[in-house]
């Protein structure tokens, strides 16, 4: 199974769990799910309703590569936002800057489960979630010098380099002097670790929580 198919199946597992737990525990009204495939391809999984907030066009994302099995252990301190990936030898733009997406919010989830992979809803021990407006994430990156336009160039430079791993602002300033990651994010190329060879913008969790409209924990 490719990493991308596995990621999609894991997100489906999390959605199934959220469907049973968000209302009435967290949300003020039942979740409105988008069941049409065309909506889902546009980055719309559901609408969420809280007291004082209606979050429409929410895309559910989870940190599926870093599942914890011990609930006393802290979560991964970051979250990955996709710049690009490869499929069949062709590079495809990721969802972060994809203008065809109609996502207005991301529901980001960090997972604790009885096993690290191939788990079902019954294996989930805990979820930490935060709801963040997409435009706030884009503005957070823009304040640090990362825009859709130069992200395309940075992505191209990293793929040309062929070097797997983390890229900090010091690695980019020769060509992109206005990038100032300032402890807020970095870029990671999974050239060797994943079949799809994704390039991701990695944002630190503490900043996502500061940007969040809502954050909550579901203990099973």
C-alpha positions in Angstrom: 0.0 0.0 0.0 1.4 3.4 -0.9 1.9 6.0 1.9 -0.7 8.2 0.3 -3.4 5.5 0.3 -2.5 4.6 3.9 -2.8 8.3 4.9 -6.2 8.5 3.3 -7.4 5.4 5.1 -6.1 6.7 8.4 -7.9 9.9 7.9 -11.1 8.0 7.2 -10.6 6.1 10.5 -10.3 9.4 12.3 -13.4 10.9 10.5 -15.4 7.8 11.5 -14.4 8.3 15.2 -15.1 12.1 15.1 -18.5 11.4 13.6 -19.4 9.5 16.7 -17.7 11.7 19.3 -17.9 15.4 18.3 -21.6 15.8 19.0 -22.7 16.4 21.7 -19.4 16.2 23.5 -17.7 19.1 21.7 -20.0 20.6 19.0 -23.3 22.3 19.7 -25.0 20.8 16.7 -24.5 17.5 14.7 -21.6 17.6 12.3 -22.6 18.2 8.7 -20.5 15.8 6.6 -19.8 16.2 2.9 -20.3 12.8 1.3 -19.9 13.8 -2.3 -16.5 12.9 -3.7 -16.2 16.1 -5.6 -16.5 18.1 -2.4 -14.0 16.0 -0.7 -11.5 16.5 -3.5 -12.0 20.3 -3.0 -10.8 19.9 0.6 -14.2 19.9 2.3 -14.9 17.1 4.8 -17.5 18.7 7.1 -19.0 21.8 8.7 -18.6 22.1 12.4 -20.9 24.0 14.8 -19.8 25.4 18.1 -21.4 27.9 20.4 -20.5 31.2 18.8 -18.7 29.7 15.8 -19.8 28.0 12.6 -16.7 26.5 10.8 -17.7 25.7 7.2 -15.7 23.7 4.7 -13.4 21.9 7.2 -10.6 19.6 5.9 -9.8 16.9 8.5 -6.0 16.2 8.7 -4.1 14.0 11.0 -0.4 13.3 11.9 -0.7 9.7 10.8 3.1 9.1 10.5 3.7 9.9 14.2 1.1 8.0 16.2 1.9 7.6 19.9 1.0 4.4 21.8 1.6 5.7 25.3 -1.0 8.3 26.4 1.5 9.7 29.0 3.8 10.6 26.1 3.5 14.0 24.5 2.4 14.4 20.9 4.6 15.2 17.9 5.4 18.9 18.4 4.8 19.8 14.7 2.3 19.3 11.9 3.1 18.8 8.2 1.5 20.9 5.4 2.0 19.5 1.9 3.9 21.6 -0.7 4.2 18.8 -3.3 4.4 15.0 -3.8 5.1 12.6 -6.7 2.8 10.1 -8.3 3.9 7.9 -11.2 7.1 9.9 -11.7 5.2 13.2 -11.9 5.3 16.0 -9.4 1.9 17.2 -8.1 1.2 20.4 -6.1 0.3 19.7 -2.5 -2.8 20.9 -0.8 -1.3 23.8 1.2 -1.3 26.3 -1.7 -3.7 24.5 -4.1 -6.0 27.2 -5.4 -8.6 24.6 -6.4 -9.2 23.8 -2.7 -12.2 25.4 -1.0 -11.0 24.6 2.5 -11.7 27.4 5.0 -10.6 25.5 8.1 -8.3 22.6 9.0 -9.1 20.3 11.8 -5.7 19.0 12.8 -5.4 15.9 14.9 -2.6 14.2 16.8 -3.2 10.5 17.6 -2.6 8.1 20.4 -3.6 4.5 19.6 -2.9 0.9 20.7 -0.6 0.4 17.7 1.3 2.8 15.4 -0.2 1.7 12.1 -3.2 -0.1 10.6 -5.5 0.8 13.5 -9.3 1.1 13.6 -11.6 3.4 15.6 -11.6 0.9 18.4 -7.8 1.2 18.8 -7.8 5.0 19.3 -6.8 6.0 22.8 -6.8 9.8 22.5 -7.0 12.6 20.0 -5.7 16.1 20.4 -7.4 18.4 17.9 -7.2 22.1 16.9 -9.4 24.0 14.5 -7.4 26.5 12.5 -8.5 28.9 9.8 -6.7 28.2 6.5 -6.0 31.9 5.9 -4.4 32.3 9.3 -1.9 29.6 8.5 -1.1 31.2 5.1 -0.7 34.6 6.8 1.5 33.1 9.5 3.8 31.8 6.7 3.6 35.0 4.7 4.8 37.0 7.8 7.9 34.9 7.7 8.5 35.4 4.0 6.9 32.2 2.5 4.3 32.9 -0.2 2.7 30.7 -2.9 5.0 32.2 -5.5 8.4 31.7 -3.8 7.1 28.4 -2.3 7.0 27.1 -5.9 10.6 28.2 -6.4 11.8 26.7 -3.1 10.1 23.5 -3.9 11.9 23.3 -7.2 15.2 24.1 -5.7 14.9 21.4 -3.0 13.9 18.7 -5.6 16.8 19.7 -7.8 19.2 19.4 -4.9 18.2 15.8 -4.4 19.0 16.1 -0.7 16.7 14.4 1.8 15.9 16.0 5.1 15.3 19.4 6.8 15.7 22.8 5.2 16.1 25.8 7.5 16.2 29.5 6.5 20.0 29.4 6.5 19.8 26.7 3.7 17.6 29.0 1.6 18.9 32.5 2.2 21.3 32.4 -0.7 18.4 32.5 -3.2 15.6 33.5 -0.8 17.0 36.2 1.6 13.7 37.3 3.0 12.8 33.9 4.5 12.7 34.1 8.3 11.6 30.9 9.8 12.3 32.2 13.3 11.5 28.9 15.0 8.0 28.9 13.5 8.5 26.4 10.7 10.9 24.5 8.5 10.7 22.6 5.2 11.2 18.8 5.0 11.9 16.7 1.9 11.1 13.0 2.4 13.0 11.8 -0.6 14.1 8.5 0.8 11.5 7.7 3.4 8.3 7.8 1.4 7.3 6.5 -2.0 5.6 9.8 -2.9 8.7 11.9 -2.0 6.7 14.7 -0.4 8.0 18.1 0.4 6.2 19.6 3.4 6.1 22.8 5.4 6.5 21.8 9.0 4.8 24.2 11.4 5.3 23.9 15.2 2.3 22.9 17.2 2.6 25.7 19.7 2.0 28.2 16.9 -0.9 26.3 15.5 -2.5 26.3 19.0 -2.0 30.1 19.2 -3.8 30.5 15.8 -6.6 28.0 16.6 -10.2 29.0 16.9 -10.8 25.9 19.0 -8.7 23.1 20.5 -9.9 20.1 22.4 -8.9 16.6 23.6 -11.0 13.4 23.1 -10.1 10.6 25.6 -11.6 7.2 24.7 
